[in-house]
């Protein structure tokens, strides 16, 4: 791996991490053996984002070359001989993407603030929406696949109904330009901002209510721009049966960790 790593996802069995890199490559890394199993050059520019489909049998990649591609995936890696399916070829760098839980619909955001819905079965775009005024930095389907949540450098969080055209269901201002987004199986969204704050948003009622912020504890290093955030066990704001851990990383290499709702 010769340049910065942009994205990664662990396979369901926890044995392999699929990694996207600025060197235009995608890597398959063994957790057990601590080595690269396979790699391939999938794009003409940096790989900016990736996503394994629910069955772990295909991997989606987005790139600064303005394309989204779909690759067959094997347990030993993607494979140098794999043939990609081109799902999108645009004019602006792809910054983020996600797929629904059925694995048949993809949504990708770009540097110019647009989002594109892509049909994997038809291997073609369905709809292109100018969603934000600036780059889309985070994009996630809700667990039921009916909505897509986006956040942007324009400091807005938006909710879109799948198949409903270019009108947002809800639009909320956030405290600073957004740099990352996480949503789990529940109705809680975490937004990482340029100012080092992680904002918590409750999407239970179909809109979005700001329910709190996470900042660096007193006496610890200040966090800079939050480039990634995750809380795999956190579902809903009312789910207080056990502590949930939120972890984030910032552009300076710091890691923040919080325990919520003990």
Wavefront OBJ file of the C-alpha trace (Angstrom):
o trace
v 0.000 0.000 0.000
v 1.829 3.025 -1.313
v -0.489 5.938 -0.477
v -3.151 6.910 2.053
v -6.062 4.531 2.655
v -9.469 6.090 2.057
v -12.000 3.474 3.150
v -12.415 -0.039 4.496
v -15.014 -2.633 5.452
v -14.765 -5.861 7.404
v -16.386 -8.971 5.925
v -19.228 -10.524 7.928
v -17.044 -13.381 9.160
v -14.486 -10.870 10.482
v -11.614 -12.516 8.632
v -10.866 -10.021 5.857
v -10.780 -6.234 5.542
v -11.454 -4.809 2.078
v -9.553 -1.528 1.687
v -9.631 1.327 -0.839
v -6.501 3.400 -1.413
v -5.361 6.636 -3.006
v -2.973 4.542 -5.121
v -6.041 3.529 -7.235
v -6.024 0.011 -5.780
v -8.383 -2.125 -3.723
v -6.761 -4.513 -1.229
v -7.985 -7.622 0.565
v -6.219 -7.863 3.947
v -6.259 -10.935 6.198
v -7.010 -10.100 9.839
v -5.801 -13.522 10.974
v -2.465 -13.526 9.138
v -1.805 -9.777 9.024
v -0.976 -9.608 5.330
v -2.440 -8.585 1.982
v -4.221 -11.493 0.292
v -4.909 -9.817 -3.019
v -5.125 -6.452 -4.740
v -6.241 -4.971 -8.029
v -6.145 -1.639 -9.798
v -9.770 -0.806 -10.333
v -9.817 2.876 -11.283
v -7.894 5.600 -13.107
v -7.682 7.722 -9.946
v -7.890 7.290 -6.173
v -10.479 4.931 -4.715
v -12.478 7.227 -2.420
v -15.100 4.847 -1.002
v -16.225 1.227 -1.083
v -19.026 -0.990 0.161
v -19.473 -4.753 0.307
v -22.931 -5.877 -0.813
v -24.942 -7.650 1.915
v -23.914 -11.127 0.767
v -20.187 -10.242 0.686
v -20.101 -11.570 -2.889
v -19.613 -8.189 -4.596
v -17.807 -4.982 -3.689
v -18.795 -1.490 -4.861
v -16.072 1.095 -5.392
v -16.267 4.836 -6.006
v -13.394 6.951 -7.238
v -12.043 10.406 -7.966
v -12.228 9.309 -11.615
v -16.005 9.996 -11.274
v -17.050 6.361 -11.659
v -18.779 3.683 -9.578
v -17.881 0.062 -10.321
v -19.135 -3.321 -9.108
v -16.630 -6.179 -8.643
v -17.108 -9.902 -7.939
v -15.632 -10.798 -4.548
v -14.146 -14.104 -3.379
v -13.047 -15.122 0.142
v -9.407 -14.947 -0.985
v -9.841 -11.465 -2.398
v -11.248 -9.573 -5.340
v -8.929 -11.191 -7.858
v -6.712 -9.655 -10.498
v -8.771 -11.160 -13.312
v -12.120 -9.897 -12.061
v -14.209 -7.961 -14.568
v -15.949 -4.883 -13.195
v -19.428 -3.660 -14.078
v -19.498 0.092 -14.681
v -22.554 1.485 -12.870
v -21.792 5.215 -13.188
v -19.466 7.322 -15.286
v -19.841 10.981 -14.372
v -18.044 14.322 -14.450
v -17.350 14.809 -10.739
v -15.314 12.809 -8.222
v -17.357 10.280 -6.237
v -17.013 10.999 -2.516
v -19.289 8.417 -0.837
v -21.707 5.589 -1.583
v -24.021 3.059 0.034
v -26.393 0.256 -0.999
v -29.694 -0.893 0.454
v -29.987 -4.125 2.445
v -31.411 -5.957 -0.561
v -28.235 -5.177 -2.468
v -30.070 -4.027 -5.595
v -29.969 -0.235 -5.260
v -26.943 2.025 -4.844
v -26.731 5.711 -4.024
v -23.519 7.677 -4.657
v -22.608 11.269 -3.767
v -20.084 13.480 -5.541
v -17.823 16.479 -5.137
v -20.368 18.834 -6.733
v -23.144 18.003 -4.241
v -25.171 15.628 -6.426
v -26.427 12.146 -5.541
v -27.167 9.396 -8.071
v -29.406 6.363 -7.593
v -28.097 3.315 -9.475
v -29.932 0.067 -10.269
v -27.536 -2.867 -9.959
v -29.815 -5.232 -11.883
v -30.219 -2.831 -14.802
v -26.599 -1.668 -14.434
v -27.602 1.937 -15.009
v -28.462 5.205 -13.222
v -32.099 5.751 -12.234
v -32.062 9.318 -10.995
v -29.617 12.187 -10.441
v -30.428 14.829 -7.812
v -28.584 18.064 -7.024
v -28.842 17.413 -3.295
v -26.404 19.957 -1.807
v -24.560 23.143 -2.697
v -21.173 21.604 -1.863
v -19.553 18.149 -1.722
v -21.544 15.259 -0.266
v -19.434 13.816 2.590
v -21.747 11.144 3.983
v -24.614 9.084 2.597
v -26.562 6.188 4.144
v -29.744 4.221 3.444
v -32.090 3.763 6.394
v -32.457 0.152 7.543
v -35.763 -0.318 5.679
v -34.316 1.105 2.459
v -37.081 3.686 2.057
v -34.949 6.771 2.722
v -31.432 8.060 2.182
v -29.711 10.445 4.614
v -26.998 12.775 3.304
v -24.658 15.363 4.800
v -22.389 17.870 3.132
v -19.725 20.541 3.289
v -22.641 22.983 3.035
v -23.394 22.198 6.730
v -26.746 20.535 6.079
v -28.226 17.133 6.866
v -31.001 15.995 4.500
v -33.410 13.066 4.216
v -34.587 11.810 0.814
v -37.338 9.319 0.016
v -36.169 6.691 -2.451
v -37.997 7.070 -5.763
v -39.632 10.372 -4.824
v -37.631 12.647 -7.121
v -35.559 15.627 -6.102
v -37.511 16.981 -3.130
v -36.017 16.423 0.323
v -38.316 15.135 3.072
v -36.390 17.122 5.663
v -33.465 19.529 5.761
v -31.540 20.474 8.914
v -28.651 22.854 9.538
v -25.684 21.459 11.440
v -23.051 23.372 13.379
v -20.219 23.085 10.827
v -19.419 21.460 7.479
v -20.054 17.700 7.700
v -17.181 15.295 7.025
v -18.654 11.879 7.904
v -21.916 10.076 8.650
v -22.872 6.858 10.421
v -26.231 5.100 10.711
v -26.827 1.633 12.112
v -29.889 -0.597 12.122
v -31.896 1.858 14.183
v -32.959 5.475 13.732
v -29.954 7.331 15.106
v -27.512 9.232 12.883
v -24.058 10.429 13.927
v -22.556 13.310 11.947
v -18.841 14.095 12.199
v -18.100 17.774 11.609
v -15.134 19.884 10.542
v -15.043 21.500 13.993
v -14.325 18.216 15.798
v -17.854 17.695 17.125
v -19.967 14.563 16.577
v -23.647 15.508 16.395
v -26.389 13.002 17.335
v -29.649 13.119 15.349
v -32.801 11.095 16.070
v -34.652 10.137 12.865
v -37.464 8.189 14.565
v -40.320 10.450 13.478
v -39.251 10.624 9.833
v -37.662 14.040 10.297
v -34.532 14.660 12.355
v -34.159 16.022 15.872
v -30.795 17.153 17.197
v -30.396 15.315 20.494
v -26.842 16.103 21.548
v -23.163 16.583 20.748
v -20.028 14.628 21.534
v -16.838 16.626 22.090
v -13.366 15.803 23.367
v -13.406 15.392 27.187
v -11.811 18.147 29.254
v -8.093 17.553 29.649
v -7.722 15.533 26.450
v -6.495 16.559 23.008
v -8.942 18.607 20.976
v -10.366 16.745 18.005
v -9.988 18.219 14.527
v -12.166 17.433 11.500
v -14.020 14.139 12.113
v -13.332 12.044 9.020
v -15.000 8.828 10.243
v -17.411 7.831 13.004
v -18.931 4.494 14.031
v -21.164 3.043 16.759
v -21.981 -0.532 15.712
v -24.084 -1.439 18.773
v -26.096 1.784 18.911
v -29.640 1.543 17.543
v -32.035 4.127 18.972
v -31.797 7.036 21.366
v -34.159 5.209 23.761
v -32.152 1.965 23.704
v -30.495 2.373 27.114
v -30.381 -1.276 28.179
v -26.587 -1.367 27.857
v -23.753 1.073 27.123
v -23.044 1.845 23.467
v -19.597 2.903 22.331
v -19.031 5.648 19.742
v -15.626 5.788 18.088
v -14.362 8.449 15.691
v -11.157 9.386 13.932
v -10.020 12.870 12.939
v -7.815 14.376 10.241
v -4.883 14.688 12.669
v -4.822 10.969 13.461
v -6.540 11.227 16.858
v -9.204 8.744 17.985
v -12.152 9.723 20.155
v -14.226 7.231 22.141
v -17.399 7.732 24.199
v -19.762 5.466 26.133
v -23.418 6.440 25.723
v -26.575 5.689 27.692
v -25.081 3.487 30.439
l 1 2 3 4 5 6 7 8 9 10 11 12 13 14 15 16 17 18 19 20 21 22 23 24 25 26 27 28 29 30 31 32 33 34 35 36 37 38 39 40 41 42 43 44 45 46 47 48 49 50 51 52 53 54 55 56 57 58 59 60 61 62 63 64 65 66 67 68 69 70 71 72 73 74 75 76 77 78 79 80 81 82 83 84 85 86 87 88 89 90 91 92 93 94 95 96 97 98 99 100 101 102 103 104 105 106 107 108 109 110 111 112 113 114 115 116 117 118 119 120 121 122 123 124 125 126 127 128 129 130 131 132 133 134 135 136 137 138 139 140 141 142 143 144 145 146 147 148 149 150 151 152 153 154 155 156 157 158 159 160 161 162 163 164 165 166 167 168 169 170 171 172 173 174 175 176 177 178 179 180 181 182 183 184 185 186 187 188 189 190 191 192 193 194 195 196 197 198 199 200 201 202 203 204 205 206 207 208 209 210 211 212 213 214 215 216 217 218 219 220 221 222 223 224 225 226 227 228 229 230 231 232 233 234 235 236 237 238 239 240 241 242 243 244 245 246 247 248 249 250 251 252 253 254 255 256 257 258 259 260 261 262
